[in-house]
Amino acid sequence: MSHPLISHSEDLTRLSDDGYALAIREGTLIVEDIPYESAGSIKRGAFVCGIEDDTNRTLPPGDHTIWWSGDEPNASLMGLPKSPVCSRDEQMIAGVQVRFQLSIKKRSPDGTWENYVDYFDKISTYADFLTRSAKAIDASATARSNRVISFEESESVFTYRDGTAGVRGIDLINKKVEHEIVAIVGTGGTGSYILDFVARTPVAEIHLFDDDILKAHNGYRYPSAVPKEDIQERLHKAKFLSDKYSKFRRGIFPHIEPVFEQLPKSLLSATFVFLAIDSPRDKRGIVSSLLRLKMPFVHVGIGINIRRPTPHDSLFQALAAVTLMAPEDDWNLDLAAKYIGFSDPEEQGIYSSNAQIVELNALNAALAVLQWKKYRGVYVSGKEIDTSYDTELHLLAKRTATER
């Protein structure tokens, strides 16, 4: 059964009708049965490349390279002046074990380089070069095997594909969090950016907890633009964000309820929590419960101090900090208080003054998501539990569990 993108795209339909054994899996184009010469005999390999598309049909290829599953091609037998191999990197992409990335640029009749017009142009050009060595052994060797590949497109949380993620290895690494159930407690400036970043990962579910109404100042702290009409309708923040991001992906659930020490049942199923609220009193109870349940979480916080070097001048001095509290690091409430500051009255004052520092919200969220991804093995980790950025010192500092 043909993938919808193949039937809707003239270039992919042409490849299929021309006899190429192609399929699409995980947003990646796979073309098998490409004959080539290896050690004096004919073998067959596969091309793998990302697809640029508008979710309905293909767009012109954005890259001239392609991944190859076979042995290293022989440049002289391909009629090329030098090896087409631009990198050697054995990895699994969309279920195909590739070994080389090839680079064959297309020349126009006047000898200048030009881009591939479409995927028929790109695949047929690469196939022509690879099969030359096979044809030298057997003139009937062809890449047009007329074999049908049946690849089932797996159900995705996203409403459309990232056509380049698979060939760049991003999909494979991101699968480390695909079973995660994430809870974001607090959907203000920082919490909304955490959602923006987490929503672009394949986590199974995202739960938003916030009983507050969308207000005008949120429009100055949220990713993208908040329509005035939505503010005037007095929508809840969690519902507004859920509706907005549900156009991009599935599995986002708003919870219009406050979170206190007695955690809601809907939060207890989470595998990871982002705590992005400003009330020190509420945080103490929530942190106590999360520690007791041994649920890993990241706390985010921003400290803002307005300095006035002259009577007519003022500057922001700010600190953005994130703290990972994982069960294996043996946290307790007293130790957590050193990092979170449950009784600091200035923190409440900072938020109630409604300072609009959107770049700090975004930075704080990015640090928090990086910390989560390190914890889950997406990034190489320095084993830090606390990361902070000081705008005055322009310093990003970290502490590990042994430095507490």
N, C-alpha and C positions, 0 to 999 in steps of 0.2 A: 504494500500500500504506500503510495507516494505521500511525502510530507507536504502539507499545504503550501509551504514556501516554494517548493519545487513547481507545483502546478500553477502558482500565481506569478512565477518569474520566468520571463521569456528565455533568459540565458540558461537557467537550470533545466528548464523543459527541453531546450535544444540539446543540452548535454545528454539528458536521459534518452531523448529520441535518437540521438546519434550513437547510442549503444554504450555509453560510459556507465560503469557500475558505481552509482553514487547514492548517497543518503545524507541525511542531516541528523546529527545527534548532539544534544547539549549546545545548540547554537553554532555548530561547527560543520563545515562541509567535508565529507569524506569521499574520496574517489579511489576505489580499489582496482585490482587487476591491471596495474601498469607494468608491462613487461620491460625488463632491462637485462643487460649482460653482467654476469658475475662469475669470475674464474672460468670463463669459456662456455658457460651454460646460461640458459635463460631462466630468470627468476621473476617473480612478480611482487610489487610493493604497492603502497598506498600513499596518496597525497592527503594531507590534512591542512585545512586553512580556515581561518575565521571568516564570517560573513557579515558584510555591512548591509543592513536592511532597514526598512521603515516599519517593521513588524508585519508587513503584508507582502512585500516584494523586495528583491535585492536592489542595492545601490551599487555604483561602480566600486571595485575593490580599493580599499584605502592603503594597501600594502602590496608590494610586488613579490614578497617572499612567500615560501610555502614549506611545510614540514613534510618529511619523507621517511617512510618506515623501513625502506630497504637498505641494502649495502651502499657504501660510498660510491657515487657515480663516477665513471671514468670520463673525464673531460674530453680527451682526444677522440674517444668513440662517439661522443655526443656532438662533435664538431664545434667545441668551445675552446677558446684560447687558454682558459684557466679553470680550475675547479669551481663548480657552482656552490660548493658548501661554504656557508657563511658562519655556521656554528655547529658544534657537536654537543648535543645535549639529549641523552636518552631519557625519555619521560613518557608517561601515559597521558594522552589527550583524547578525550571523548571515547575512551575504550580502545584506542589504537596506540600501540607502542611505537613511538617515533624515535629516530636516531639522529637525524640531521635536519638542519634548516637550510634550504636552498635559496639562492638568489640568482634569478635569471631575469635580467631587464629586457624590455622589448625595444627594438630599434625601429624607427620610422624609415621610410624609403630614402630620406636624405641623410640617414646615419645618426640622427639625434635620438636621445632616449625619450620614450613616451609612456604614459600610463596605460595599463590594461583597460580596455573599454568596459568589459563585463567579465563574469566568471567563465563563460564559454571561451572567451579570448584567452584568459589566464590559464585555465586547465588544459585546453587544447595545445597551447604553446609549450607548456611544461611537458605534456605527454609526448609531443613531437620530438623534443630533445632527448627525453629518457628512452624512448623506444628505438631510436636510431641504432644504439648498440645491439639491441635484440634483433633488429631487422638484418644486421650484418651477419647474424648466424642463421636466422630463418626469416625470409622475406615476408612470410605471412603473419608474423608477430604483430599484434595490434592491441591497443588499449580499449578497443570497443568490443567488449566481451558480451554485451547484451545481457549480463547477469543482473538480477534484481537483488539488492540488499534490503533486507527487512530489519530496520532498526526502530524499535518503539521509542517514541519521545516520552521521557519520564515526566511525570507531573511536577510542575515547578510552582513555587510560591509566587513567582513573578508573572506579571501579565504580558510581558514580552521579553525577548532574549537579549543578553549581552553578547553580541556576535564576536567579540574579540577576547573575552575572558578565558575561553577554553584553550585557545592556542597559546596564550601567554602564561598558562599554568595557574591562573588565579582561581578557576573553578575547583581544581583539585585541592588546593590549600583551604579554600573557604568551606569545603565539605566538613571540615573539623567542627564547625559550629552549626551544621544543618539540623541537628536534633535539639538544639538549645531552645529553651522557653525563657524568654527575657522579660523581666518586669522593669518598667521605668516609673519610679515613684516621684512625681513632680514633673509637670510638663511646661515649665516656664522657659526662660531663655536658654539655659543650659540643657534642660531635659528635652526640649524640642530639637536641639541639634544632636543630642544622643540618638533620638529617634531617627533623624535624617541619616545618620551614619549607619545605625544598626539595620534600618530598613533595606539597605543595599546589600545586606548579607543574606544567605539562604536560611536563616534561623527559622524554626518551625512556627513559632508564635511570638508575638510582641504584645504585652499587656501594659496599657497606660492607666496610671492611677492618679486622678486629680479631680477634685470636686469644685474647682474654681471656674468662674466665668471668663470667657475671652474678653479682654479689655484693650483699650487703645494702645497702652504701652507694650503689649505683647506684639503688636504689629512692628515695633521697632527692634524686637529681639528675636523674632522667629526667622527661620530660613525662608527665603522667597518672600513674596508679598502677601499680606493678609487683607482681603477685600473689606472695605468699610462696611459693606452690607452685613457681613458675618459678625462684625463687632456690634452693630446695631441690633442684630437679632439675639444678642446675648447668648450665644452658643457656649456650651461647655468646652474648655480647652481640649480635653481628651477626645471628645466627640469630633471637634473640628479637625484635629490632627489625624484621627483615625479615618475619617471620610476622605481627607486630602491624600493620604498615603495609600489608601486602599485602591486608588486608581493605578498605582504602580505595582502593588503586591498584595497577596492575600495573607490572612493570619494575624491581623491587627485588631485588638479588642480593647475598647475603652471601658473604664470602670469609673463611673461618676460617684466616687465615694472617697472619704478621707482615709488615710492610713495612720493608725496609732499602734501602740504596743501590742494590742490584740489584732494581729494581722488578719485581713480578710481571707476567706477560704480560697478565693480566686488567685491570691498571691502565693499560697502555699505550694502550688504545683510548679512554680518557677525554678529553673536551674541556675539562674544568675539574676542579680538585682542591681540596678543603678539607682542610687539614692540621691535625688537632686532637689531636695526641699530646703527651705531656709530657716524654719523654726527650730531653734536649739532644743526646746522642750519636747517637741514631737520626735525629733531625731533620736533622742536618748532612748525612748521606749522602743522605737523601730529597730535601732541597732541592737538593743538588748535581746529582742526576739530573734533577729537574724542570727546573732551569735549563738543563741541557745539552740536554734534549729540547725546550726552548722551549714548555713546557706551562704555561699560565696557572694560578695557584693563589692561594689566600688562606690565610695562616697565622693562627691564633688563639692567644692567650695570656692568662693571668690571673696577676697578681702580687698576693699577699696578705701583708700585714704586720700582725701583732697588736701593737697599741700598748697600753701599760699606764700610763695617767696617774696611777693610784693603785695601791697593792698589792692592793686588792680590786676593781679595775675593769679592764676591757679593752675595746678597740674594734678593729674591723677597719678598716684602711686598704687599699684595693684599687685596682688598675688593670687595666682590660680593654682589650686592644688587638688590632686586626686589621691585617694588612699584605697588600696585593695585589701580587703579583709577576708582571707580564705581560711577555712577550718584547719588546714594543716599547719598554719602559722601560729596557732594557739593564742588567739586574741581573747581578751576579756574586756569588760566594760570600762574598767579603770584605765587600761592601756589605750583603748579606743578614744577615751576622752582627751588624751594628749594630742590627738590628731584632729578630732572633729570639733572640740570646744562646745560641749553641750550647754554650758552656762554663760557663754560670752554674749552679753547684751548688745555689744556693738554690731554683731553679725545681723541681728534682727533689725537694727537701725539702718544698716546699709541697704537692706532689701526694701525696707519700708520707705526709704527716700527715693526709690524707683530710679536709681542711676541706670542709664542706658549704655552699656558697654558691650555691644554685640560681639565684637571681636574676642573679648575675654570669654563670653559664653561659648563661642565656637571653639576657642582654644581649649577651654576646660573640658568640653565634650569630647574633642579629639583625643586629648590625653586619657580620658576615661575609657574610651573605646579601644585605644591602643593598649591600655593596661589589661582590659578584658581579653583582647585577642592574643596578647602575650601569654596570659594565663591559660588560654585554651590551645596554645601551640601554633597559632597562625603566624606569629612573628617570633623570631629568636628573642628570648627574654634575658634581661640582666638581673632577674630575680628581685627586682625592686618591689616594695610594697607601698611606697609613697613617692610621688613626683610633684614637684612644684616649679612654677615659673614666676620670677620676679621681674616686673617691667623696668624697674630702676637699675637693677644690676644686669639686666638682660641675661639672666642665668637660669638654666634648666637644671635642677638638682634632683637627686634621688636618694632614697634610703632603702636598705634591704632589711630583712627580718632580723639579721644579726646586729644591725645598727640601731635598733629601737632603744 
